[in-house]
Amino acid sequence: MYTSGMATIHASGNGRVTLRIGSGAGFADDRIEPAVELVESGGIQYLVFECLAERSVALAELDRQRDPARGYNPWLADRMAAVLPECAQRGIRIITNMGAANPRAAGALVTEIARSSGLRGLKVAVVTGDDVLDRVLERPELPLLEGTGPVGSLGDSIVSAHAYLGCEGITDALDQGADVVITGRIADPSLYIAPLVHEFGWPTDDWSLIAKGACVGHLLECGAQVTGGYFADPGYKDVPGLADLGFPLAEVQRDGTFTVGKVEGSGGMVTGDTCTEQLLHEVHDPSAYTSADVVADFSGVRFAEIGQDAVLVRGARGRRRPDELKVSVGYRDGFTGEGQISYAGPNALARAQLALDVLRERIDRRGIAAGATRYELIGVDSVTHGMGAGEAAHMNEVRVRAVGRTDTADQARSIAHEVSAMWLNGPAGGGGVACSVTERIAIASALLPRSAVTARVTISEV
């Protein structure tokens, strides 16, 4: 085992003309079979699992505090067992942020899976350095980007602080021959930029090339969203084969031009429309999409359908990367108490509305909700602004939901208890009660100077 600091500029490459990268996951609980399909039939050289959302690391940090051997993605073992042997046989390298709050433990688990699978000579790299809790706590004056005050205003409720690393740590690991690279918090596009920098020798200060890599990453990072999953809307945007939806892959040229596609015969579709929707996903300003490695300009990106499920992508540009890195600060924010109960049959809507009225009165009377409360009829007004009288008259099943944020777990339990008590306390015909009490972990954001964050790589060989 050995450790190194991160590289900053890379300009060697291995002479490869094109590179095929597959998206093995787009979120923590994504399906596993499409990743196996990419390994077996995608002709890829890299498989990327992107599995962290904003709150994921903070929740994983709580898991690690309860058990120091945990704190990584709970599907890590299943995913690695499904793809690692075949990836090793085919020379496919794996990159993932499934290390979450505990990449070292994740690396140890992958090493053990490789060993038990009979794999030898496999190099497993762990990238750390994203955990910057100590540096954030040392700077209570750091302003929160949400405009709610400085970091210090959160007091002792802070449980985690993780910076979005760039591509350098992964690139360093690949340069050292890593077959599997496991990270914690990292900018999503960086997972895809890193193999391009490594394979093509792109300088990390060539903003045009790095922006093209960011475009690859942005289109693939959400997995099946770009192959039609989140795009599908029957009768308006029909997508074939959703039950067997394939995950996307990109074939990237040395100059940054690339094609998005999927495994032939898999479900879903890749079109200019699916790519357009994904390109705009979570992008506030297409001309200034800021990531750890570059400020990308996607306003000039153009899509051309060059075949069935094959979209050529050109036109991304870039500017210098920011001098500061975004940090997600996780903090305890009370508890949520929730209860649901269903009403069905004649007059169901009126009975459900009566139930809500009773719940609102009882919860208000007890004063147990210290923060926001919400009372809604699922299927009637929980998402939309309600329905017309004619539509409401034909409702024959409605689900009541009452939820509130509280300061203590006991208060949250009281909200849930009020709903479960509706079983016998009326109105008539209630059933299917479900209740929960959940600790709330909220996220705030701050910026740290890049100089205060250092990625480190540790490699173990099986």
C-alpha positions in Angstrom: 0.0 0.0 0.0 1.3 3.5 -0.8 0.0 7.0 -0.7 0.5 10.1 -2.9 -0.7 13.6 -3.2 -2.7 14.7 -6.3 -1.4 15.6 -9.7 -2.3 19.0 -11.1 -1.4 18.9 -14.7 -1.5 15.8 -17.0 -0.2 15.8 -20.5 1.0 12.3 -21.4 -1.8 10.0 -22.5 -1.4 6.5 -24.0 -2.1 7.2 -27.7 -5.7 6.0 -27.6 -7.8 7.5 -30.4 -11.3 6.9 -28.9 -12.5 5.9 -25.5 -15.8 4.3 -24.6 -17.2 5.1 -21.1 -20.4 3.5 -19.7 -22.6 4.9 -17.0 -23.2 2.1 -14.5 -25.5 4.1 -12.1 -27.0 7.5 -11.9 -28.1 7.5 -8.2 -27.6 5.5 -5.0 -30.4 2.9 -5.6 -30.1 2.5 -9.3 -30.6 -0.9 -11.0 -27.6 -3.2 -11.3 -28.4 -5.3 -14.4 -27.9 -2.5 -16.9 -24.3 -2.1 -15.7 -23.7 -5.8 -16.2 -25.1 -5.3 -19.7 -22.6 -2.5 -20.4 -19.7 -4.7 -19.3 -20.7 -7.7 -21.3 -22.0 -6.0 -24.5 -21.0 -2.3 -24.4 -17.4 -2.5 -25.6 -16.4 0.0 -22.9 -13.0 0.6 -21.3 -14.4 2.4 -18.3 -17.5 1.9 -16.1 -18.6 4.8 -13.9 -21.0 4.5 -10.9 -22.3 8.0 -9.8 -24.2 7.4 -6.6 -24.2 10.5 -4.4 -26.8 13.2 -4.1 -26.6 16.4 -2.0 -27.6 14.8 1.3 -26.1 11.4 0.7 -22.7 12.0 2.3 -24.2 13.6 5.4 -26.5 10.7 5.9 -23.6 8.3 5.3 -21.6 10.2 7.8 -24.3 9.5 10.4 -24.1 5.8 9.4 -20.3 5.9 9.9 -20.6 7.5 13.3 -22.9 4.6 14.4 -20.6 2.0 12.9 -17.0 3.0 11.9 -17.0 0.1 9.3 -20.0 1.6 7.5 -20.7 5.0 5.8 -20.4 3.9 2.1 -23.1 3.1 -0.4 -25.2 0.1 0.8 -25.3 -1.4 -2.7 -21.5 -1.3 -3.1 -21.0 -5.0 -2.4 -23.8 -6.0 -4.8 -22.6 -3.9 -7.6 -19.0 -5.0 -7.3 -19.9 -8.7 -7.0 -21.9 -8.3 -10.2 -19.3 -6.5 -12.4 -15.9 -6.8 -10.9 -14.8 -10.3 -12.1 -15.9 -9.6 -15.7 -14.4 -6.1 -15.6 -11.1 -7.6 -14.5 -11.2 -10.2 -17.3 -12.0 -7.6 -19.9 -9.6 -4.9 -18.6 -12.5 -2.5 -17.8 -11.6 0.0 -15.2 -14.2 1.1 -12.6 -14.6 4.6 -11.1 -17.2 5.3 -8.4 -18.1 7.8 -5.6 -19.8 5.0 -3.7 -17.2 5.5 -0.9 -19.5 8.3 0.3 -18.4 9.2 3.9 -16.0 6.3 4.3 -14.1 5.6 1.1 -11.4 3.7 3.0 -13.9 1.1 4.3 -15.4 0.9 0.8 -11.9 0.2 -0.6 -11.3 -2.5 1.9 -14.6 -4.1 1.0 -13.8 -4.1 -2.7 -10.4 -5.5 -2.0 -12.0 -8.4 -0.1 -14.6 -9.0 -2.8 -11.8 -9.1 -5.4 -9.8 -11.5 -3.2 -12.8 -13.8 -2.6 -13.5 -13.8 -6.4 -10.0 -15.1 -7.0 -8.7 -12.0 -8.7 -5.0 -11.3 -8.3 -2.9 -8.3 -9.2 -5.9 -6.0 -9.1 -5.2 -2.5 -7.8 -7.8 -0.7 -5.8 -7.4 3.0 -5.2 -9.1 5.2 -2.6 -9.3 9.0 -3.1 -9.7 10.9 0.1 -9.5 14.6 1.1 -13.0 15.7 0.5 -13.8 15.6 4.3 -13.1 19.2 5.3 -15.1 19.3 8.5 -12.1 20.6 10.5 -11.4 23.4 8.1 -15.0 24.5 8.0 -15.3 24.5 11.8 -12.1 26.6 11.9 -13.9 29.2 9.7 -17.2 30.0 11.5 -17.3 33.3 9.5 -17.7 31.5 6.2 -20.9 32.7 4.6 -23.5 30.1 3.7 -24.5 30.4 0.0 -28.2 30.1 0.9 -27.9 33.5 2.6 -28.9 32.3 6.0 -25.9 33.5 7.8 -22.3 32.2 8.4 -21.3 28.6 9.1 -21.1 29.5 12.8 -24.8 30.1 12.9 -25.4 26.4 12.6 -23.7 25.9 16.0 -23.0 22.3 17.1 -25.7 20.9 14.8 -23.1 20.3 12.0 -22.3 16.7 11.3 -20.3 16.8 8.1 -18.6 19.0 5.6 -17.4 17.6 2.3 -15.8 19.5 -0.6 -16.5 18.6 -4.2 -13.1 17.4 -5.4 -12.1 17.7 -9.1 -10.6 15.1 -11.4 -7.0 15.2 -10.2 -7.2 12.5 -7.5 -8.8 10.0 -9.8 -6.4 10.8 -12.6 -3.5 10.3 -10.3 -4.9 6.9 -9.3 -5.3 5.9 -12.9 -1.7 7.0 -13.7 -0.6 4.7 -10.9 -2.4 1.8 -12.6 -5.5 1.6 -10.5 -8.2 -0.8 -11.8 -10.8 0.4 -9.4 -11.0 4.0 -8.1 -13.3 4.8 -5.1 -14.0 8.3 -4.0 -16.1 10.2 -1.6 -17.7 13.5 -2.5 -16.5 14.6 -6.0 -18.0 16.8 -8.7 -20.2 14.5 -10.8 -18.6 15.4 -14.2 -15.1 14.8 -12.7 -15.8 11.1 -12.6 -15.9 11.2 -16.4 -13.3 13.9 -17.0 -10.6 11.9 -15.2 -10.3 8.9 -17.6 -10.3 11.3 -20.5 -7.4 13.3 -19.0 -5.6 10.1 -18.3 -6.1 8.4 -21.6 -5.8 11.4 -23.9 -3.2 13.3 -22.0 -5.5 16.4 -21.9 -3.9 19.2 -19.9 -6.2 20.1 -17.0 -5.9 23.7 -17.8 -7.1 23.3 -21.4 -10.5 24.6 -20.5 -12.0 23.8 -23.9 -11.2 20.1 -23.7 -12.1 19.9 -20.0 -15.5 21.5 -20.8 -16.1 18.9 -23.4 -15.3 16.2 -20.8 -17.7 17.9 -18.4 -20.4 17.7 -21.1 -19.7 13.9 -21.4 -20.1 13.6 -17.7 -23.2 15.8 -17.4 -25.0 13.8 -20.1 -24.1 10.4 -18.6 -24.0 11.1 -14.9 -27.8 10.5 -14.4 -27.8 7.2 -16.1 -31.1 6.2 -17.7 -32.4 9.8 -17.7 -30.6 10.2 -21.1 -31.8 6.9 -22.4 -35.5 7.8 -21.9 -36.2 6.9 -18.3 -37.2 10.3 -16.9 -38.1 11.5 -20.4 -41.0 9.0 -20.8 -44.5 10.3 -20.8 -47.0 7.9 -22.4 -48.9 9.5 -25.3 -46.6 12.5 -25.5 -43.1 11.1 -25.3 -43.3 7.3 -25.7 -40.2 5.3 -24.9 -39.9 1.6 -25.8 -38.8 -1.1 -23.5 -38.8 0.7 -20.1 -38.8 -2.6 -18.3 -35.4 -3.3 -19.9 -34.0 0.2 -20.0 -30.4 0.4 -21.0 -27.9 2.7 -19.4 -25.9 5.2 -21.6 -22.4 5.0 -22.9 -20.2 7.6 -24.7 -17.6 7.1 -27.4 -15.3 10.0 -27.0 -12.7 11.2 -29.6 -9.4 12.7 -28.6 -10.6 16.2 -29.6 -13.6 15.9 -27.3 -16.2 15.2 -29.9 -18.4 12.3 -28.7 -21.4 10.2 -29.4 -24.0 9.2 -26.8 -25.6 5.8 -27.3 -26.6 2.6 -25.5 -26.2 -1.2 -25.9 -27.9 -2.4 -29.0 -31.1 -4.2 -28.2 -31.5 -2.7 -24.7 -34.7 -0.8 -23.8 -35.1 3.0 -24.0 -33.8 5.4 -26.7 -31.2 8.0 -27.2 -32.3 11.0 -29.3 -31.6 14.7 -29.6 -34.6 15.3 -27.4 -33.5 13.0 -24.6 -30.0 14.5 -24.7 -31.4 18.1 -24.6 -33.5 17.4 -21.5 -30.5 15.9 -19.7 -28.2 18.7 -20.8 -30.5 21.3 -19.2 -31.0 19.1 -16.0 -29.8 21.1 -12.9 -28.2 23.8 -15.0 -29.2 27.3 -14.0 -27.1 29.0 -16.6 -26.1 26.9 -19.7 -23.4 29.4 -20.5 -21.8 29.1 -17.0 -22.1 25.6 -15.6 -19.6 25.7 -12.7 -17.8 22.5 -11.6 -14.6 21.8 -9.8 -12.6 21.4 -13.0 -14.0 24.1 -15.3 -16.7 26.6 -15.9 -18.4 25.0 -18.9 -20.4 26.9 -21.5 -23.1 24.5 -22.9 -25.0 27.2 -24.8 -23.3 26.3 -28.1 -23.8 22.5 -27.7 -25.5 20.9 -30.7 -26.9 17.4 -31.1 -27.1 15.4 -34.4 -28.8 12.1 -34.6 -26.3 10.0 -36.7 -28.1 6.7 -36.3 -30.5 4.6 -34.2 -29.8 5.6 -30.6 -26.6 7.5 -31.6 -26.3 11.2 -31.0 -23.2 13.2 -31.9 -22.4 16.0 -29.5 -20.3 19.1 -30.3 -19.9 22.6 -29.2 -19.0 22.7 -25.5 -16.6 25.5 -24.5 -15.0 26.3 -21.2 -13.4 29.0 -19.0 -10.9 28.8 -16.1 -12.0 26.6 -13.1 -13.1 28.5 -10.0 -10.6 29.3 -7.3 -12.9 28.0 -4.6 -14.5 24.6 -4.2 -18.1 24.1 -3.1 -18.6 22.4 0.2 -21.8 20.7 1.3 -22.3 21.2 5.1 -24.7 18.6 6.6 -26.4 19.6 9.9 -29.1 18.2 12.2 -32.4 20.0 11.6 -34.9 18.4 14.0 -37.2 15.5 13.2 -40.1 14.7 10.9 -43.2 12.9 12.1 -45.5 11.6 9.4 -48.6 9.5 9.2 -50.8 8.3 6.3 -54.2 6.7 6.2 -56.5 5.8 3.3 -60.3 6.2 2.7 -62.1 4.4 0.0 -65.6 3.9 -1.4 -68.6 6.2 -1.5 -68.0 9.6 0.0 -64.3 8.9 0.4 -63.2 12.4 -0.3 -65.5 13.9 2.3 -64.4 11.4 4.9 -60.7 12.1 4.1 -61.2 15.8 4.3 -62.9 15.4 7.7 -59.9 13.3 8.8 -57.6 16.1 7.9 -59.7 18.7 9.8 -59.6 16.5 12.9 -55.8 16.0 12.6 -55.1 19.6 12.1 -57.1 20.6 15.1 -55.6 18.0 17.4 -52.0 18.6 16.3 -52.5 22.4 16.6 -54.1 22.0 20.0 -51.2 20.0 21.4 -48.6 22.4 20.0 -46.3 19.5 18.9 -45.1 20.9 15.6 -42.4 23.4 16.1 -41.9 24.1 12.4 -43.6 23.5 9.1 -46.7 21.3 9.0 -48.4 19.9 5.9 -51.9 18.4 5.6 -52.8 16.9 2.2 -54.9 14.5 0.3 -52.7 12.4 -1.9 -54.3 12.1 -5.4 -56.2 15.4 -4.8 -54.0 18.3 -3.8 -50.6 17.0 -2.6 -48.8 18.0 -5.8 -51.3 20.0 -7.9 -53.6 22.8 -6.8 -56.6 20.5 -6.4 -59.3 19.5 -8.8 -62.7 20.7 -10.0 -65.9 19.9 -8.2 -66.9 17.5 -10.9 -63.7 15.5 -10.7 -63.8 15.5 -6.9 -67.3 14.0 -6.9 -66.0 10.9 -8.6 -63.1 10.2 -6.2 -63.5 6.8 -4.7 -60.1 6.4 -3.0 -58.0 9.1 -1.2 -55.0 8.9 1.0 -54.6 11.3 3.9 -51.1 12.6 4.8 -50.1 14.7 7.8 -46.5 15.6 8.4 -44.6 18.1 10.6 -41.1 19.1 11.5 -40.4 19.1 15.2 -37.6 19.7 17.6 -37.6 16.3 19.3 -38.2 12.7 18.3 -41.0 12.5 20.9 -42.9 15.4 19.3 -42.5 13.7 15.9 -43.8 10.4 17.3 -46.9 12.3 18.6 -47.8 13.5 15.1 -47.5 9.9 13.8 -49.5 8.7 16.7 -52.4 11.1 16.0 -52.7 9.5 12.5 -52.6 5.9 13.7 -55.3 6.8 16.3 -57.7 7.5 13.4 -58.1 3.7 13.0 -61.0 3.7 15.6 -61.5 7.4 16.3 -63.0 8.1 12.9 -64.1 9.0 10.3 -65.4 5.6 9.1 -63.5 3.3 6.8 -59.9 4.4 7.4 -57.2 1.8 6.8 -53.7 1.2 5.6 -52.0 3.3 8.2 -48.3 4.0 7.8 -46.3 6.1 10.2 -42.6 7.1 10.6 -40.3 9.3 12.6 -37.2 10.5 10.8 -34.2 12.6 11.9 -33.8 15.5 9.5 -30.4 16.2 8.0 -30.3 19.4 6.1 -27.7 20.7 3.7 -26.1 24.2 3.4 -23.3 25.2 1.1 -20.2 27.2 1.5 -17.0 27.9 -0.5 -13.5 26.9 0.5 -10.3 28.1 -1.1 -8.9 25.4 -3.4 -5.6 25.6 -1.6 -7.3 24.4 1.6 -8.4 21.1 0.0 -5.9 18.3 -0.9 -6.9 15.0 -2.5 -4.8 12.0 -1.6 -4.6 8.6 -3.2 -4.0 5.3 -1.5 -3.6 2.1 -3.5 -3.8 -1.5 -2.4 -3.1 -4.5 -4.5 -5.0 -7.7 -4.2 
